[in-house]
Amino acid sequence: MTIKMHICYENTASATFDEDYFLSKHIPLVKSAFTPHGLGNIEVKILQPGLQGEEPPYKAITELTFEDRQALETCMKAAGREVTMDVKNYTDIRPVSFVATSNEVA
């Protein structure tokens, strides 16, 4: 069963979030640090205002895909600190993360 880790950056008026650094430096760091330890895929969503112009609840959501829970745990143990230490370089938001199983529905 596929495991996905989601990292969410809350959208608040006072928050700083350097989207360029995030996409050009942080995400490549995540890929290079985590892929050798079991990362399968990265999907990044930069949220946009809703159809009525309302602000989204998050600035960005990153989804990391792993074959199973063991691969996620191995990856985080091997390279999690390196990736976490880079967060301060692009945001003052404390990311919220959660882990979920992924099941396709026909």
Buried (B, 14 or more C-beta within 10 A) or exposed (E): EBBBBBBBBBBEEEEEBEEEBBBEBBBEBBBEBBBEBBBBEBEBBBBEEEEEEEEBEBBBBBBBBBEEEEBBBBBBEBBBEEBEEBBEEBBEBEBEEEEEEEEEEE
